[in-house]
Amino acid sequence: MNKTTRTGLLAAGLAFGMVGVGYASVPLYRLFCQVTGFAGTTQKAIGTSAPGAVAGKTMSVRFDANHAPNLPWTFAPEAKREVVTLGAQDIVFYEAQNLSDKPITGTATFNVTPSQAGKYFTKIQCFCFTEQTLQPGQKVRMPVVFYVDPAILKDPAANDIEEITLSYTFYPVDERKKQS
């Protein structure tokens, strides 16, 4: 094999490897965010219960709701803020209503701020895990069952956190598929 052929094969192999890394980067980044809580990515509980309340240790949690301008829904939390006990399971509700005259399916994205709190905010049940289809005029209450992990007390990067914000944004499913 001559030098030119070897260089050509090496370049082709490098190009093929870069394409493979490009395709793998999105799922790898998503996995990284889920494991570390990076960028405010919350945790999803494997079991169905919280670790248990830590007496006297609380955190303020603020709830935020948004929707894409082209989604004809109203969407809001029933409570804007709650003080929760660390380690204790809690439930809040968001309310959505389809204002159009046709069924519309939406899906919610979410994040937690400050971002270093993401790895301590664990959802047990959430409407954001599945697509939501609302019939014309239909109004629904959607629960979020969660807890704030008491391990947040041991993290020096989280010492100054006094409030966590859980924010959701709903998008129409068709629009999200076009963006993918």
Residue pairs with C-beta under 8 A, 6 or more apart in sequence:
32 38
33 39
33 41
33 118
34 41
34 43
34 44
36 119
37 43
37 112
37 115
37 116
37 117
37 118
37 119
37 120
37 121
38 115
38 118
39 111
39 115
39 118
40 111
40 112
40 113
40 114
40 115
40 117
40 118
41 111
41 112
41 118
41 119
42 110
42 111
42 112
42 118
42 121
42 122
42 123
42 146
42 166
43 118
43 119
43 120
43 121
43 122
43 123
43 149
44 122
44 123
44 129
45 122
45 123
45 124
45 147
48 124
49 89
49 124
50 87
50 88
50 89
50 122
50 124
50 147
51 87
51 147
51 149
51 150
52 87
52 88
53 85
53 86
53 87
53 88
54 85
54 86
54 87
54 150
54 153
55 85
57 85
57 86
57 87
57 150
57 153
58 83
58 84
58 85
58 86
59 83
59 84
59 86
59 148
59 152
59 161
59 162
59 163
59 164
60 81
60 82
60 83
60 84
60 162
60 163
60 164
61 81
61 82
61 83
61 84
61 90
61 92
61 148
61 163
61 164
61 165
61 166
62 80
62 81
62 163
62 164
62 165
62 166
63 77
63 79
63 80
63 81
63 82
63 92
63 94
63 165
63 166
63 167
64 77
64 165
64 166
64 167
64 168
65 75
65 76
65 77
65 94
65 167
65 168
65 169
65 170
66 75
66 167
66 168
66 169
66 170
67 73
67 74
67 75
67 106
67 169
67 170
67 171
68 169
68 170
68 171
68 172
68 175
70 172
70 175
71 104
71 106
71 170
71 171
71 172
71 175
72 98
72 99
72 100
72 104
73 96
73 97
73 98
73 99
73 104
73 106
73 134
73 170
74 95
74 96
74 97
74 99
75 94
75 95
75 96
75 97
75 168
75 170
76 94
76 95
77 92
77 93
77 94
77 95
78 92
78 93
78 94
78 95
78 141
79 92
79 93
81 163
82 90
82 92
84 90
84 147
84 148
86 147
86 148
86 149
86 150
86 152
86 153
87 147
87 148
87 149
87 150
88 147
89 124
89 145
89 146
89 147
90 145
90 146
90 147
91 143
91 144
91 145
91 146
92 143
92 144
92 146
93 141
93 142
93 143
93 144
94 127
94 141
94 142
94 144
94 168
95 139
95 140
95 141
95 142
96 106
96 132
96 134
96 139
96 140
96 142
96 170
97 134
97 137
97 138
97 139
97 140
98 104
98 134
98 135
98 136
98 137
98 138
98 139
99 137
100 136
101 136
101 137
102 136
103 133
103 134
103 135
103 136
104 133
104 134
104 172
105 131
105 132
105 133
105 134
105 172
105 173
105 174
106 131
106 132
106 133
106 134
106 170
106 171
106 172
106 173
107 128
107 130
107 131
107 132
107 170
107 171
107 173
107 176
108 127
108 128
108 132
108 168
108 169
108 170
108 171
109 128
109 168
109 169
109 171
110 126
110 128
110 166
110 167
110 168
110 169
111 118
111 167
112 118
112 121
112 164
112 165
112 166
112 167
113 164
113 165
113 167
114 161
114 164
116 155
116 157
116 158
116 161
117 148
117 152
117 158
117 161
117 164
119 149
120 148
120 149
120 151
120 152
120 155
120 158
121 146
121 148
121 149
121 164
121 166
122 146
122 147
122 148
122 149
123 129
123 144
123 145
123 146
124 145
124 146
124 147
125 143
125 144
125 145
126 143
126 144
126 145
126 146
127 142
127 143
127 144
128 144
128 168
131 173
132 140
132 142
132 170
134 140
144 166
146 166
148 164
152 158
152 161
